Amino acid sequence: MKSKLFANLGVEANGIKADIRNTTSHFSTSSRRSFLRLSGLGVVGFGLFHAGCADRGGSTDGADELIQGFETEAEVEKTETWVPISDRKVRVGIVGYGVCRFGAEFGFQNHPNVEVVAVSDLFPDRCAKLAEVCGVAKTYPSLEELVKDDNIEAVFVATDAPSHGKHCLEVLKHGKHVAVAVPAVFGSLEEADQLMEVVKSSGLKYMMFETSMFRSNLYAMRQLYRTGDLGEIVYSEGEYYHYMSEPIDSYQGWRIGLPPQFYPTHSNAYHIGVTGGSFTEVSCLGMKSAIKDFQPSANNYKNPFATEIAMFRTSEGAMSRMAVSWDTPGDHGERGRVRGQKGSFYEKYEGLSKNLPDLSRPGLPEGVPAGGHGGSHGLLTDEFITSIIQDRTPLVNLAMALNMSVSGIVAHQSALKDGELLKIPQYSF
Ligand SMILES: NC(=O)c1ccc[n+]([C@@H]2O[C@H](COP(=O)([O-])OP(=O)(O)OC[C@H]3O[C@@H](n4cnc5c(N)ncnc54)[C@H](O)[C@@H]3O)[C@@H](O)[C@H]2O)c1
C-alpha cells in the first residue's frame, strides 16, 4: 500500500486561481461568491485523511488494497476561504456503505450545515459501521424504511449503481431532496423519464455526485468555457481507465462483466460538465475481452466488451471521443481535455486569451475533508447543501446527470450493433 500511495504524491502547484461559485451560477442565479470573496492557502490534508484510513477511512477492496480514485492527492492549491451563508442545518439521511464505503466518503457528517439524522444499509454490520463513522444513533434496515422518517429533508444515495434510479424515485416520492452517486440511471431509460417528471412536478433538488466535476482540471475548463476563453468547443476527449482482472466486490455482483459505457459519467463529464450541453448521436465500438467475466455467458448483461470507445456528436455540433476500459492494464485514471475555437485545455490553458479568469477551486468548511477523486468529494457535498439552503438548482442537476448517463447506455447499444450510429434522448428543464 505504502508504495502505491507515494506514487500518487506528485505535488502539483497548479498556481491557477479559482472562481468556483461563478461556475455554479453558470447554471444558477445567486451564490456564496456574490456574498463575500476571500482567498487563502489551503493544503488538501494527505496525512490527516489517510490517518482516517486506519479507521476504515479511504476505501479498499477485499484485499485492503486502496481502490483506484480514493487516493487523496497532496495538492498545494490557492482556494477561496469558505464563508458561511447560514447557520441552518439540513437534516440528512445517508444510505449505502458498500465496498467503497461511499456513504461516509463525502463529509456530510463533518459539514457545519448538515445534521446526519439517520443512516441505512441492508447489511446490519455495514449499517452499524456507517452509523459509527457518521456519529449517529438512528439507523434503518433499508432505504425504503429511512425515507418514511419525516424528520429527514434530504437523502444521499450511495447504493449499488443498478438501483440508483428506483432509489431516487423513492426518496423524491417521499418529498425529500436527493443526492446520488454515479450513474443516474443504469441500463434502462424508463426511470429517466419518471425522474424528470417527479423532479419537474415537485421542484425538489436532485444532484448527481459526479466526481470529475470538481477535479481541478475540469473545474478550470468549465470556468474558461463560461468566460469565453475557449470559444465554442470543437473537440473533446474523456476517459475512465480502471484495470480489473477480477471485478471489485459489489452488491449482487453488479460489477461482474459491467458494460463499460454503463459507467460513462466520469469521462462524459469532460464535455457535458464543461459546456452544459449534451450528446445527440453516438457510434461506439467495443472489442471482445479476454477476461473470463466478460464472456457473455459469464455475466448478467450478456456483455462481451470490457473496453468501449464512443464517438459522439454534441448538441453544439462538435465531436467528442469518450473511452471507458476495464481490461487494459497500465496507465489509469479519470481525465479529459478540450479543444475550442479560441484555445485548448489539456493540463493547462493554451490559446488566444492573455488574461485568464480566477481558476482555482473554492475552499471548504473547516473539518470537511476534500476527499478522493482529485479532492472533489467535499466540494460536491458543499454544492448540494448550499443549493438547498439557497433554493437554487444544483450544479449537476437531473438533466445534466441524465445526459451524462443515458448517452452511455445508448453507446453500449451501438457497440453491440458494431458501431451503428444511434440517436440519444435529450433531457432539459
Ligand atoms: N468516483 C465515483 O464517483 C465512485 C467511486 C466508487 C463508487 N461509486 C459509486 O458508489 C456507489 C457505491 O459503490 P460501492 O462499491 O460501495 O457499491 P456496493 O455494491 O459494494 O454497495 C452498495 C451498498 O448499498 C446497499 N444497499 C442496496 N440497496 C439498499 C437499500 N434498499 N437500502 C439500504 N442499503 C442498500 C447494499 O447493502 C450495499 O452495502 C455505486 O453506485 C458506485 O457506482 C462512485
The ligand as an ORCA input file, in Angstrom:
! r2SCAN-3c Opt
* xyz 0 1
  N     -15.852      8.218     -8.324
  C     -17.068      7.861     -8.084
  O     -17.948      8.617     -8.298
  C     -17.379      6.478     -7.495
  C     -16.363      5.662     -6.984
  C     -16.754      4.451     -6.377
  C     -18.104      4.088     -6.298
  N     -19.034      4.918     -6.836
  C     -20.471      4.588     -6.783
  O     -20.826      4.478     -5.421
  C     -21.867      3.507     -5.258
  C     -21.492      2.580     -4.128
  O     -20.364      1.843     -4.507
  P     -19.947      0.514     -3.707
  O     -18.793     -0.043     -4.361
  O     -19.878      0.827     -2.266
  O     -21.238     -0.407     -4.018
  P     -21.631     -1.839     -3.422
  O     -22.393     -2.534     -4.475
  O     -20.432     -2.511     -2.834
  O     -22.564     -1.458     -2.170
  C     -23.855     -0.982     -2.289
  C     -24.442     -0.956     -0.868
  O     -25.778     -0.452     -0.965
  C     -26.570     -1.168     -0.031
  N     -27.981     -1.129     -0.457
  C     -28.518     -1.560     -1.642
  N     -29.868     -1.392     -1.628
  C     -30.179     -0.846     -0.422
  C     -31.400     -0.458      0.203
  N     -32.581     -0.595     -0.421
  N     -31.360      0.046      1.455
  C     -30.164      0.182      2.116
  N     -28.957     -0.157      1.569
  C     -28.971     -0.673      0.323
  C     -26.031     -2.594     -0.046
  O     -26.372     -3.243      1.146
  C     -24.530     -2.348     -0.207
  O     -23.864     -2.316      1.035
  C     -22.001      2.793     -6.593
  O     -23.141      3.211     -7.232
  C     -20.797      3.233     -7.405
  O     -21.142      3.425     -8.766
  C     -18.715      6.102     -7.434
*
